[in-house]
Amino acid sequence: MKILKNKTAAVTGAASGIGRMLAVNLAKEGCSLALADINAPGLQETAILAGNQVKVTTHIVDVSRREQVFQYADEAAESHGGVDLIINNAGVALGDFLETVPMEDFEWLMGINFWGVVYGAMAFLPHLKKRPEGHIVNISSINGIIPNPNNGPYCAAKFAVKGYTETLAQEMHGSNIHVSCVHPGGIKTNIARNGRVNRAMFGLTKETAANLYEEKLFRTTADDAAKIIISGIRRNRRRILVGADAKFLDLLTRFFPVTAVTLSTVFSRRIAREYASK
């Protein structure tokens, strides 16, 4: 989608983080916005930040609820006269071990991080097909390429998003629909602080675990991440890697798939132990 001006973009998870900065930067491109989130105050703040140069509508949506997502798609298309771009960005985090994670927490995360993506793509696809050019952007993660311990549900969801998105891209090949899968590395957002932490390695508390991510692993700003994603959309990139860490880990996994997973295990344990001893 080389031209974004006068297009309409729907963005989920728009109340904060990458979603908020996608909205702000898309507005600068002259792109109208249909913004969705479950956080009403945060959503209104994003709408204000996006400015009044383009049309902005806000929609309170729980992306894990299929009927709400389909209603959102219909309302967005009706309000804006159509939708050209959907960015399925909403996501949550969960710290626990696969052996001990409660099923209801696993289902909660999958409902948002995986099914929210599927619902968003399927709800908006009929509307996108009515446009000269449509684009579906699904946010996976570097953890959809390489896993790390104590993060199993999140990794499972992001690997699923990758498989779903790449298959959808195959099936849309030759049509007017472009499909992109985004793999951010460590992005400076509140996802770790706002997530659920049931059990962490070496007894880390939720606050200490969040500090670990923010101080050691989150390197790229949400604004920079949004700009990289928008650049990839303009170029119709099927895979968009965000951050030097994502690019490095992607290459490491391509060339040394078993070693990469082992190194991820060792590094995760070492840094968690370091923080636990503070």
C-alpha positions in Angstrom: 0.0 0.0 0.0 2.3 2.7 -1.3 -0.1 5.6 -0.6 -1.7 6.0 2.8 -3.2 9.4 2.3 -7.0 9.4 2.2 -7.1 5.8 3.2 -8.8 4.4 6.3 -6.9 2.3 8.8 -8.4 0.2 11.6 -6.0 -0.4 14.6 -6.7 -2.6 17.6 -4.9 -2.1 20.9 -4.8 1.6 20.1 -5.0 2.9 23.7 -1.2 2.7 24.3 2.1 1.5 23.1 2.7 0.5 19.4 -1.0 0.8 18.7 -1.1 4.4 19.9 2.0 5.4 17.9 0.7 3.7 14.8 -2.4 5.9 15.1 -0.4 9.0 15.5 1.9 8.3 12.6 -0.8 7.1 10.3 -2.7 10.4 11.0 0.4 12.3 9.9 0.2 10.4 6.7 -3.3 11.6 6.1 -4.9 8.3 7.0 -8.3 8.3 8.7 -8.6 6.1 11.7 -11.0 3.6 13.3 -9.3 2.9 16.7 -10.3 0.0 19.0 -9.3 -0.9 22.5 -11.0 -2.1 25.7 -9.4 0.8 27.6 -11.8 3.7 26.9 -9.8 6.6 28.6 -6.6 5.5 26.9 -8.4 5.3 23.6 -9.7 8.8 23.9 -6.1 10.0 24.7 -4.9 8.4 21.5 -7.6 10.0 19.5 -6.6 13.4 20.8 -2.9 12.7 20.0 -3.9 11.8 16.5 -5.2 15.3 16.0 -8.1 16.7 14.0 -6.6 16.7 10.5 -8.2 13.3 9.7 -11.4 11.6 10.7 -11.0 9.5 13.9 -13.6 7.1 15.3 -13.1 5.2 18.6 -14.6 1.7 19.3 -14.6 -0.1 22.6 -13.8 -3.7 21.7 -12.7 -6.8 23.4 -10.9 -8.5 20.6 -11.3 -11.9 22.2 -15.1 -11.6 21.6 -15.8 -12.5 18.0 -19.2 -10.7 17.9 -17.6 -7.4 19.1 -14.8 -7.6 16.5 -17.3 -8.2 13.6 -19.4 -5.3 14.9 -16.4 -3.1 15.0 -15.5 -3.9 11.4 -19.0 -3.1 10.2 -19.2 0.1 12.2 -15.8 1.2 11.0 -16.7 0.6 7.4 -20.0 2.4 7.8 -18.5 5.4 9.6 -15.6 5.9 7.1 -17.2 4.7 3.9 -14.9 1.7 3.8 -11.7 0.4 5.3 -8.4 -0.1 3.5 -6.1 -1.4 6.2 -6.5 -3.4 9.4 -3.7 -3.7 11.9 -4.4 -6.4 14.5 -2.1 -5.1 17.2 -3.9 -5.9 20.5 -1.9 -8.1 22.8 -1.2 -9.1 26.4 1.6 -10.8 28.3 1.6 -13.7 30.8 4.5 -14.9 32.9 4.2 -18.6 34.0 5.5 -22.0 33.2 3.7 -24.4 30.8 3.7 -27.0 33.6 1.8 -24.7 36.0 -0.1 -22.1 34.0 -3.8 -22.2 34.8 -5.9 -23.1 31.7 -8.1 -20.0 32.2 -5.0 -17.8 31.9 -3.7 -19.6 28.9 -7.1 -19.3 27.3 -7.3 -15.6 28.2 -4.0 -14.9 26.4 -4.8 -17.0 23.4 -8.2 -15.3 23.1 -6.5 -11.9 22.7 -3.2 -12.6 21.1 -4.3 -15.3 18.6 -8.1 -15.3 18.2 -8.2 -11.5 18.3 -5.9 -11.6 15.2 -8.1 -14.2 13.4 -11.3 -12.4 14.2 -9.8 -9.1 13.1 -8.6 -10.5 9.8 -11.8 -12.4 9.0 -14.1 -9.5 10.1 -12.3 -6.9 7.9 -11.4 -9.0 4.9 -14.9 -8.6 3.2 -14.6 -4.9 3.6 -11.0 -4.8 2.3 -12.0 -6.7 -0.8 -14.3 -3.9 -1.8 -11.4 -1.5 -2.0 -9.0 -1.2 -4.9 -6.2 -2.3 -2.5 -6.5 -3.7 1.0 -3.9 -4.7 3.6 -4.0 -7.0 6.6 -1.2 -6.5 9.2 -0.9 -9.0 12.0 1.5 -8.3 14.9 3.4 -11.4 16.0 6.7 -11.1 17.9 10.3 -12.1 17.8 8.9 -14.8 20.2 6.9 -16.0 17.2 10.3 -17.0 15.7 12.3 -18.0 18.8 10.8 -18.9 22.2 12.0 -18.2 25.7 11.2 -20.0 29.0 8.6 -18.7 31.4 6.8 -17.2 28.4 5.2 -20.3 26.8 1.6 -19.2 26.3 2.8 -15.9 24.7 5.3 -17.7 22.4 2.6 -20.3 21.4 0.2 -17.5 20.4 2.8 -15.6 18.5 4.0 -18.7 16.6 0.4 -19.3 15.8 0.0 -15.8 14.5 3.0 -16.3 12.3 1.6 -19.5 10.8 -1.8 -18.1 10.3 -0.6 -14.9 8.7 1.9 -16.5 6.3 -0.8 -19.0 5.2 -3.2 -16.1 4.7 -0.6 -14.3 2.6 -0.3 -17.4 0.4 -4.0 -17.6 -0.1 -4.3 -13.9 -0.9 -1.5 -14.0 -3.4 -2.6 -12.5 -6.7 -5.6 -10.7 -5.2 -6.0 -7.0 -4.2 -5.1 -8.0 -0.6 -1.6 -7.6 0.9 -0.7 -9.4 4.1 2.1 -8.6 6.5 3.4 -10.3 9.6 5.2 -8.1 12.1 7.9 -9.4 14.5 8.9 -6.7 17.0 11.8 -7.3 19.3 11.9 -5.6 22.7 9.7 -2.5 22.5 9.4 0.1 25.2 5.7 -0.3 26.1 3.8 -1.2 29.2 3.0 -4.8 28.1 5.2 -6.4 30.7 4.0 -4.1 33.5 0.3 -4.6 32.5 0.5 -8.4 32.0 -0.1 -11.2 34.4 2.8 -12.8 36.2 1.8 -15.9 38.1 5.2 -17.6 38.5 8.5 -16.2 37.3 11.9 -17.7 37.2 13.9 -17.6 40.5 10.9 -16.1 42.3 10.9 -12.7 40.5 8.0 -10.5 41.4 5.8 -8.9 38.8 7.5 -5.5 39.4 11.0 -7.0 39.2 10.2 -8.9 36.1 8.8 -5.8 34.5 11.9 -3.8 35.5 14.1 -6.6 33.9 12.3 -6.3 30.6 12.2 -2.5 30.6 15.9 -2.1 31.6 17.5 -5.0 29.7 15.3 -6.1 26.9 13.1 -3.3 25.7 15.3 -1.2 23.3 13.1 0.2 20.6 10.6 3.0 21.2 7.0 2.5 20.3 7.3 5.5 18.0 10.2 4.0 16.1 8.4 0.6 15.9 5.3 2.3 14.4 7.4 4.1 11.8 9.2 0.8 10.8 5.8 -1.0 10.5 4.3 1.8 8.4 7.4 1.8 6.1 6.9 -2.0 5.7 3.2 -1.5 4.9 4.1 1.0 2.2 6.5 -1.5 0.6 4.0 -4.4 1.0 6.5 -6.4 3.0 5.3 -9.8 4.0 7.6 -9.9 7.0 8.5 -6.8 9.0 11.2 -7.2 11.6 11.3 -4.4 14.2 14.5 -3.6 16.1 18.1 -4.7 15.8 17.4 -7.4 18.4 14.7 -8.9 16.2 16.9 -8.9 13.1 19.8 -10.5 15.0 17.7 -13.2 16.5 15.9 -13.9 13.2 19.3 -14.5 11.5 20.6 -16.6 14.4 17.5 -18.8 14.3 17.8 -19.2 10.5 21.4 -20.3 10.6 21.6 -22.1 13.9 18.0 -23.1 14.9 18.9 -25.5 17.8 21.8 -23.3 19.1 19.6 -20.2 19.1 17.0 -21.8 21.3 19.7 -23.1 23.7 21.3 -19.6 23.9 17.9 -18.1 24.5 17.4 -20.5 27.5 20.8 -19.7 29.0 20.5 -16.0 28.5 16.9 -15.9 30.0 18.0 -17.9 33.1 21.1 -15.8 33.6 19.5 -12.5 33.5 16.5 -13.6 35.6 19.0 -15.0 38.2 20.9 -11.7 38.2 17.7 -9.7 38.9 16.5 -12.1 41.5 19.8 -11.6 43.5 19.4 -7.8 43.6 
